[in-house]
Amino acid sequence: MSQNKRYDVLFEPVRIGPVIAKNRFYQVPHCNGMGTHYPSAMAAMRGVKAEGGWAVVCTEECDFHHTGDIAPAIEARLWSEIDIPIMARMVESVKRHGALAGCELVYGGAAGHNRQSREIPMAPSAIPVLEHEPGQARAMDRQDIRNFRRWHRQAALRAREAGFDIVYVYAGHNLTLLQHFISRRFNHRTDEYGGSIENRSRLLREVIEDTKEAVGATMAVAVRFAVDELMGSPGITADGDGRAVLELLAELPDLWDINLSEWDNDSQTARFSEEGFQEPFTTWAKQVTTKPVVGVGRYTSPDHMASLVRKGALDFIGAARPSIADPFLPAKIEQGRVEEIRECIGCNICVSGDYMHMPMRCTQNPTTGEEWRRGWHPERIEPHRSDDQVLIVGAGPAGLEAAHALGKRGYQVTLAESNTQLGGHVVDLSRLPGLSSWQRVVDYRVGQIQQMANVDVYLDSDLSAPQILEFGFQHVALATGSRWRKDGKGRQHPQGIDGHSVHCLTPDDVMAGVSIQSPVVIYDDDHYFMASVLAEKLRLIGHEVIYVSPANEVAQWTYNTMEQGRIQARLMEIGVELVLSQSLGGILPDEITVHCKYSDKRARIGFGSLVLVTMRDPDDSLYHELTKDPSHLQQAGIQSTTRLGDCLAPGLIAAAVYSGHRYARELDAIPTSPDITPFKRELVALSRDWPY
């Protein structure tokens, strides 16, 4: 039981068919960009979660047949027996800490594309493959359906051989053949698998029954089902086909994992949703089934979690992103360390890893993806190896993380901040529309540092190079951040824009509250969140706003965080004028010239204020002043002077936090040659079928 009695309900064991989960914390399947490409990294990441107290730890999507290939997504795979040892490695890592291991089998169908296998995709009916890709999926005949059922059964048996405790029948996220059979949009059949909801859910019923028959005595069979697609009557809805399917199949599986579809609805960013945002669509499930139900909602509040269980809304608290931000969330609740939880900020930087086919990262947890390759643990860190003292200048995300991690190591740390509050630019960002949760990056680290007697914090301390040289620190880290440029220099204009106006403003100016005149033109050559959220801010306080970008859509990079569509819709809804595919040509005192990327067409746009969102410069003048004469450093006893985060190269908040953490980990490490890769690599074994 927990240290706090009101959370005891979260630590009750729950039976799932033939297996028992030790508590109610359930890491639902989530992608991670590791999978079968980086099996040791994937296994270590999942194992850390089990160590952190999650009772159930599941895989990502695991495709199980070459005709349902989901490449190039880096996911798990169980095509045949040769894949079993890779999955068994993850199972072993999870079970070592007393957790149950779950495997989410997936068959993509029209959403899989079969880019690697080059097989023709199959679907309930002949339809184009999804995601605007050329080609079509062919309609399945009865033999195809029999084959699919056999393949799924074989995959469940392989999952059992790998040691899994739970196997999934997956019908969600608009990524699976089974959901497409249920959907009236994709299923146009006139046989026993089409038409009525009973017929459209027939294959799902059969696959559940097949799986139960094959492994049900030894493994739990879970169904992941999307009860609503947030598209109204054309799609599956929680008060229509979604509820009907659950009522028809209520007692068949051992567990229901209920969520929204597609993935960008299920994992909305904090900019567009609050904790528990799925509850109106999912908590009714307990009314129609006696089987355990797991639901998600980016839960980080233990009180909210306990309330959901007590009122019978959920049996398990499901999590993907919160389990990434803090793999030890359950243990911290159980041990009465709630204030130590690294709360997910809902930025979806973790999702971007999967979208860009690379191991995931996390803004809050810099050890994510580094558990195996660097040996980083989210809660443990090597103790200090010397009595050296460290000065960190700048208390933004990089400086705070460096101070926090060095403090945990036992170093004597002094953190100096020129402003009157800690947090750097994250404080300003968190005041912008929809980004208040980003303040958690600051709050978590400040809260931890305040408990450390060996970390001294000085605010309103604008240090100079001579002062630093006088202090007597052995190590100096500069985390002084960056500033946005106002001359248009960026991707489209690497040398800046001739004749840029003194009337140009930067995001720093807007966040500082400088006077703004309508109409406001915001030029976005950054393509992440900044330009769009400034446009929203200024429009909401009454300005006429014109958003201009050389990209074909608003905030183009946010496709990787699954929020691009919502961002563009939001700006359109509030009346921001969008001028896309237009490069900035020149800046005059009260207007800009733009030209179409695809033609010679040119235009002029008048402005009262012009905000340029292009690139940032490191605020590194202190570093260069401090290091211009190495003899002064030597005389002062300074052994190392290091730039961290944006002071070295402006980037994501996640990159700044990682930079600070890596500095703390490597401060006293044995120096290695820059010619040597500083982390372990996983290599593909060469096939014995050579020569071809």
TIZATI-653919 format. One record per residue (C-alpha): x, y, z. Coordinates in steps of 0.5 Angstrom, whole numbers, padded with zeros to 4 digits, always signed. Example, Ala and Ser with C-alpha at 12.3 -4.5 7.8 and 13.67 -1.06 7.14 Angstrom:
2
+0025-0009+0016 +0027-0002+0014 
This chain:
692
+0000+0000+0000 +0002+0007-0001 +0005+0012+0004 -0001+0016+0003 -0008+0012+0005 -0012+0016+0000 -0008+0013-0006 -0008+0006-0003 -0014+0004-0009 -0008+0005-0014 -0004+0000-0011 -0009-0006-0011 -0008-0012-0015 -0013-0013-0021 -0014-0020-0024 -0014-0020-0032 -0016-0027-0034 -0011-0032-0032 -0006-0026-0030 -0006-0021-0024 -0003-0014-0025 +0000-0012-0018 -0003-0005-0018 -0007-0001-0023 -0001+0003-0027 -0001+0001-0034 +0004+0003-0039 -0001+0002-0045 +0003+0001-0052 +0007+0006-0055 +0011+0007-0060 +0019+0009-0059 +0023+0009-0065 +0027+0003-0063 +0023-0003-0064 +0027-0009-0068 +0032-0004-0070 +0035-0002-0063 +0032-0008-0059 +0037-0007-0053 +0035+0000-0053 +0028-0002-0053 +0028-0007-0048 +0032-0003-0043 +0027+0003-0044 +0021-0002-0042 +0025-0005-0036 +0026+0002-0033 +0019+0003-0033 +0018-0004-0030 +0023-0002-0025 +0019+0004-0023 +0013+0001-0021 +0008+0000-0027 +0004-0006-0027 +0004-0008-0034 +0009-0005-0039 +0007-0006-0047 +0010-0006-0053 +0009-0001-0059 +0005-0004-0065 +0008-0011-0067 +0007-0013-0074 +0006-0020-0075 +0006-0022-0082 +0009-0019-0088 +0002-0018-0092 +0001-0013-0086 +0008-0009-0086 +0008-0002-0083 +0015+0000-0085 +0018+0005-0085 +0016+0006-0078 +0021+0003-0073 +0016-0002-0069 +0016-0009-0066 +0016-0015-0071 +0013-0022-0070 +0013-0025-0077 +0016-0031-0075 +0020-0035-0070 +0027-0031-0072 +0023-0025-0069 +0022-0028-0062 +0029-0027-0059 +0028-0020-0060 +0022-0019-0056 +0024-0024-0051 +0029-0019-0049 +0024-0014-0048 +0020-0019-0044 +0026-0021-0039 +0027-0014-0038 +0020-0013-0036 +0019-0019-0032 +0025-0018-0028 +0022-0013-0024 +0015-0016-0023 +0011-0013-0028 +0007-0016-0034 +0009-0016-0041 +0004-0014-0046 +0005-0015-0054 +0000-0011-0058 +0000-0015-0065 -0002-0010-0071 -0004-0011-0078 -0004-0005-0082 -0008-0007-0088 -0010+0000-0092 -0006+0003-0087 +0000-0001-0087 +0002+0000-0095 +0007-0006-0095 +0013-0001-0097 +0018-0007-0095 +0015-0013-0097 +0012-0010-0103 +0005-0014-0102 -0001-0011-0104 -0005-0009-0098 -0011-0012-0096 -0018-0008-0094 -0025-0010-0092 -0027-0007-0099 -0022-0004-0105 -0020+0003-0103 -0014+0007-0104 -0009+0006-0099 -0009+0012-0093 -0004+0018-0092 -0005+0020-0099 +0000+0015-0102 -0001+0012-0109 -0004+0005-0110 -0010+0002-0107 -0012-0004-0102 -0015-0010-0105 -0022-0013-0102 -0021-0019-0098 -0024-0025-0100 -0026-0031-0095 -0020-0034-0096 -0016-0028-0094 -0020-0027-0088 -0019-0034-0086 -0011-0033-0087 -0012-0027-0083 -0015-0031-0077 -0009-0036-0078 -0004-0031-0078 -0006-0027-0072 -0007-0034-0068 +0000-0036-0070 +0003-0029-0068 -0001-0030-0061 +0003-0037-0060 +0009-0033-0062 +0008-0028-0057 +0007-0033-0052 +0013-0037-0054 +0017-0030-0053 +0014-0030-0045 +0009-0025-0046 +0003-0025-0041 -0002-0021-0045 -0003-0021-0052 -0007-0015-0056 -0013-0016-0061 -0012-0009-0064 -0017-0005-0067 -0016+0003-0066 -0012+0009-0069 -0015+0008-0076 -0008+0004-0077 -0011-0003-0077 -0015-0008-0081 -0020-0010-0075 -0022-0002-0074 -0023-0002-0082 -0028-0008-0082 -0032-0004-0076 -0032+0003-0080 -0037+0004-0085 -0033+0009-0089 -0028+0003-0091 -0033-0003-0090 -0037-0003-0096 -0038-0011-0096 -0045-0014-0097 -0043-0021-0094 -0043-0023-0087 -0038-0019-0086 -0041-0012-0088 -0047-0008-0087 -0050-0009-0080 -0046-0007-0074 -0046-0014-0072 -0043-0016-0079 -0038-0011-0079 -0035-0013-0072 -0036-0020-0074 -0028-0021-0075 -0026-0018-0069 -0031-0023-0065 -0027-0028-0069 -0020-0026-0068 -0022-0025-0060 -0025-0032-0060 -0019-0035-0064 -0014-0032-0059 -0017-0034-0053 -0018-0041-0056 -0010-0041-0057 -0007-0038-0051 -0013-0036-0047 -0011-0041-0041 -0004-0038-0040 -0004-0031-0043 -0009-0025-0042 -0013-0023-0048 -0014-0015-0049 -0017-0011-0054 -0015-0004-0056 -0021-0001-0059 -0022+0006-0061 -0029+0008-0059 -0029+0015-0062 -0026+0018-0068 -0028+0025-0067 -0031+0026-0074 -0039+0025-0072 -0043+0021-0076 -0039+0019-0082 -0034+0016-0077 -0034+0011-0071 -0037+0015-0065 -0038+0013-0057 -0046+0014-0058 -0046+0010-0064 -0042+0004-0067 -0037+0005-0061 -0041+0003-0056 -0045-0002-0060 -0039-0006-0061 -0037-0006-0054 -0044-0008-0052 -0044-0014-0057 -0037-0016-0055 -0037-0014-0048 -0035-0020-0044 -0031-0024-0049 -0024-0021-0048 -0020-0021-0041 -0019-0013-0042 -0021-0007-0046 -0016-0002-0047 -0021+0004-0049 -0019+0011-0053 -0020+0015-0059 -0018+0015-0066 -0013+0017-0070 -0007+0018-0066 -0007+0025-0066 -0014+0025-0063 -0011+0020-0058 -0005+0024-0056 -0007+0031-0057 -0002+0036-0054 -0003+0040-0048 -0004+0046-0053 -0011+0043-0055 -0013+0039-0049 -0013+0038-0041 -0011+0032-0037 -0017+0027-0037 -0019+0030-0044 -0022+0023-0046 -0026+0021-0040 -0033+0024-0044 -0031+0019-0049 -0029+0013-0045 -0031+0012-0038 -0038+0010-0040 -0035+0003-0042 -0035+0000-0035 -0043+0001-0035 -0043-0005-0041 -0037-0010-0039 -0035-0013-0032 -0028-0014-0035 -0022-0009-0033 -0022-0003-0037 -0016+0002-0038 -0016+0009-0041 -0011+0014-0042 -0012+0022-0041 -0004+0024-0040 -0006+0023-0033 +0000+0026-0028 -0005+0028-0022 -0005+0022-0017 -0012+0025-0014 -0015+0025-0021 -0013+0018-0022 -0015+0015-0015 -0022+0019-0016 -0023+0015-0023 -0022+0008-0020 -0026+0010-0014 -0032+0012-0018 -0032+0006-0022 -0030+0010-0029 -0023+0006-0030 -0020+0000-0027 -0013+0002-0029 -0010+0008-0030 -0007+0008-0037 -0001+0012-0039 +0004+0013-0045 +0007+0020-0045 +0007+0021-0037 +0011+0014-0037 +0016+0017-0041 +0017+0023-0037 +0017+0019-0031 +0018+0012-0031 +0018+0012-0023 +0011+0015-0023 +0008+0010-0019 +0014+0008-0015 +0014+0016-0013 +0006+0016-0011 +0007+0009-0007 +0013+0012-0003 +0010+0019-0002 +0014+0023-0006 +0009+0026-0011 +0013+0032-0011 +0018+0029-0014 +0014+0027-0020 +0017+0029-0027 +0010+0031-0030 +0009+0030-0037 +0008+0037-0041 +0004+0034-0047 +0009+0037-0052 +0009+0031-0056 +0017+0031-0057 +0017+0024-0056 +0012+0023-0062 +0017+0026-0066 +0022+0021-0065 +0017+0016-0068 +0015+0020-0074 +0022+0022-0076 +0024+0014-0075 +0029+0015-0069 +0029+0013-0062 +0025+0018-0058 +0027+0023-0054 +0023+0027-0048 +0023+0034-0046 +0022+0033-0038 +0026+0026-0038 +0033+0027-0041 +0035+0020-0040 +0029+0017-0045 +0033+0013-0050 +0039+0013-0047 +0038+0008-0042 +0042+0002-0046 +0046+0006-0050 +0049+0011-0045 +0047+0007-0039 +0043+0013-0036 +0038+0012-0031 +0032+0017-0029 +0033+0016-0022 +0040+0014-0021 +0047+0018-0022 +0054+0017-0021 +0056+0020-0015 +0062+0026-0015 +0069+0024-0016 +0072+0030-0014 +0071+0036-0009 +0071+0041-0015 +0066+0047-0015 +0062+0048-0021 +0059+0055-0023 +0053+0055-0027 +0051+0062-0031 +0044+0062-0033 +0038+0058-0030 +0034+0056-0036 +0032+0049-0038 +0040+0047-0039 +0042+0051-0033 +0037+0048-0028 +0038+0041-0031 +0045+0042-0030 +0045+0044-0023 +0040+0039-0021 +0044+0033-0024 +0050+0036-0021 +0047+0037-0014 +0044+0030-0014 +0052+0027-0016 +0054+0031-0009 +0058+0037-0013 +0058+0044-0009 +0054+0048-0015 +0053+0055-0015 +0047+0057-0020 +0047+0065-0022 +0041+0068-0026 +0041+0075-0028 +0034+0076-0028 +0029+0076-0022 +0026+0069-0023 +0029+0062-0025 +0027+0059-0032 +0030+0063-0037 +0025+0063-0044 +0021+0057-0041 +0017+0062-0037 +0016+0067-0042 +0013+0061-0047 +0009+0058-0041 +0005+0065-0041 +0003+0064-0049 -0004+0061-0051 -0004+0053-0049 +0003+0053-0047 +0002+0053-0039 +0004+0046-0038 +0011+0048-0040 +0012+0051-0034 +0013+0044-0031 +0020+0044-0034 +0022+0050-0029 +0018+0048-0023 +0020+0041-0023 +0027+0043-0023 +0027+0049-0018 +0023+0044-0013 +0028+0039-0013 +0034+0044-0013 +0031+0048-0007 +0032+0041-0003 +0039+0041-0004 +0044+0044+0001 +0049+0043-0004 +0046+0048-0009 +0046+0055-0008 +0042+0060-0012 +0043+0067-0014 +0038+0071-0017 +0039+0078-0020 +0046+0076-0021 +0049+0079-0028 +0056+0076-0028 +0062+0079-0032 +0068+0075-0034 +0073+0079-0029 +0068+0077-0023 +0068+0069-0025 +0075+0069-0026 +0076+0072-0019 +0071+0067-0015 +0075+0061-0015 +0071+0055-0019 +0074+0049-0022 +0069+0049-0027 +0064+0054-0031 +0058+0052-0035 +0055+0058-0039 +0048+0057-0040 +0046+0064-0042 +0041+0062-0047 +0039+0065-0054 +0036+0071-0057 +0032+0072-0064 +0034+0075-0070 +0031+0081-0073 +0034+0082-0079 +0031+0076-0083 +0037+0071-0083 +0034+0064-0083 +0033+0058-0088 +0030+0063-0093 +0035+0068-0092 +0042+0065-0090 +0045+0072-0090 +0039+0076-0088 +0035+0081-0092 +0037+0088-0094 +0034+0094-0092 +0031+0091-0086 +0026+0096-0082 +0028+0098-0075 +0021+0097-0074 +0022+0089-0074 +0020+0086-0068 +0022+0079-0065 +0019+0074-0061 +0023+0076-0055 +0020+0083-0056 +0013+0081-0057 +0013+0077-0050 +0017+0083-0047 +0010+0087-0048 +0013+0092-0053 +0008+0096-0057 +0004+0093-0063 +0001+0096-0068 -0005+0093-0073 -0004+0090-0078 +0001+0085-0075 +0005+0081-0080 +0008+0075-0077 +0013+0072-0082 +0015+0064-0080 +0021+0061-0083 +0022+0057-0076 +0016+0052-0078 +0015+0050-0070 +0010+0053-0065 +0013+0060-0064 +0010+0064-0070 +0003+0060-0070 +0002+0061-0062 +0004+0069-0063 -0001+0070-0068 -0006+0067-0063 -0004+0071-0058 -0004+0077-0062 -0011+0076-0065 -0014+0074-0058 -0013+0081-0056 -0016+0084-0062 -0010+0085-0067 -0011+0084-0074 -0006+0078-0076 -0003+0076-0082 +0001+0070-0082 +0006+0069-0088 +0011+0063-0089 +0015+0060-0095 +0012+0053-0092 +0005+0050-0095 +0002+0050-0089 +0002+0053-0082 +0008+0051-0077 +0010+0045-0082 +0015+0042-0077 +0009+0040-0072 +0007+0035-0076 +0012+0031-0072 +0008+0033-0066 +0001+0031-0069 -0001+0038-0068 -0001+0041-0075 -0008+0041-0077 -0010+0043-0070 -0006+0049-0070 -0008+0051-0077 -0015+0050-0076 -0015+0054-0069 -0012+0060-0073 -0017+0060-0079 -0022+0059-0073 -0020+0066-0070 -0019+0070-0076 -0012+0070-0077 -0010+0071-0085 -0006+0066-0088 -0001+0067-0093 +0003+0061-0095 +0008+0059-0100 +0010+0066-0100 +0018+0068-0099 +0019+0074-0096 +0023+0079-0101 +0024+0085-0098 +0022+0090-0092 +0020+0097-0093 +0018+0102-0087 +0010+0100-0087 +0010+0094-0092 +0013+0087-0094 +0014+0084-0101 +0013+0077-0102 +0014+0072-0108 +0010+0065-0109 +0015+0059-0109 +0012+0056-0115 +0011+0062-0120 +0014+0069-0121 +0008+0072-0118 +0009+0078-0113 +0005+0082-0108 +0006+0087-0102 +0003+0086-0095 +0002+0093-0091 +0004+0092-0084 +0003+0096-0077 +0008+0091-0074 +0012+0086-0077 +0015+0080-0073 +0020+0076-0076 +0021+0069-0073 +0027+0066-0077 +0033+0064-0073 +0036+0065-0066 +0043+0067-0064 +0047+0064-0058 +0048+0069-0053 +0055+0067-0052 +0059+0074-0051 +0060+0072-0044 +0063+0065-0046 +0068+0068-0051 +0070+0074-0047 +0072+0069-0041 +0076+0064-0046 +0079+0069-0050 +0086+0069-0046 +0087+0061-0044 +0092+0064-0039 +0087+0068-0035 +0083+0061-0034 +0089+0057-0032 +0091+0063-0027 +0084+0063-0024 +0084+0055-0023 +0079+0054-0028 +0079+0047-0031 +0074+0047-0036 +0069+0052-0039 +0063+0050-0043 +0057+0052-0046 +0050+0049-0045 +0044+0049-0049 +0042+0055-0053 +0048+0058-0051 +0052+0053-0055 +0046+0052-0061 +0039+0054-0060 +0034+0048-0061 +0029+0045-0057 +0027+0045-0050 +0029+0038-0050 +0036+0039-0053 +0037+0044-0048 +0035+0040-0042 +0039+0034-0045 +0045+0038-0046 +0045+0040-0038 +0044+0033-0036 +0050+0030-0041 +0054+0036-0038 +0053+0034-0031 +0054+0026-0033 +0060+0027-0036 +0064+0033-0032 +0069+0028-0029 +0068+0022-0034 +0075+0020-0037 +0076+0024-0043 +0075+0020-0050 +0077+0022-0057 +0072+0026-0061 +0073+0020-0066 +0070+0015-0062 +0063+0014-0062 +0061+0016-0054 +0055+0011-0054 +0054+0004-0055 +0051+0002-0062 +0047-0004-0064 +0049-0007-0071 +0045-0011-0076 +0047-0019-0076 +0049-0020-0083 +0045-0026-0087 +0049-0033-0088 +0045-0033-0095 +0052-0030-0098 +0054-0029-0104 +0047-0028-0107 
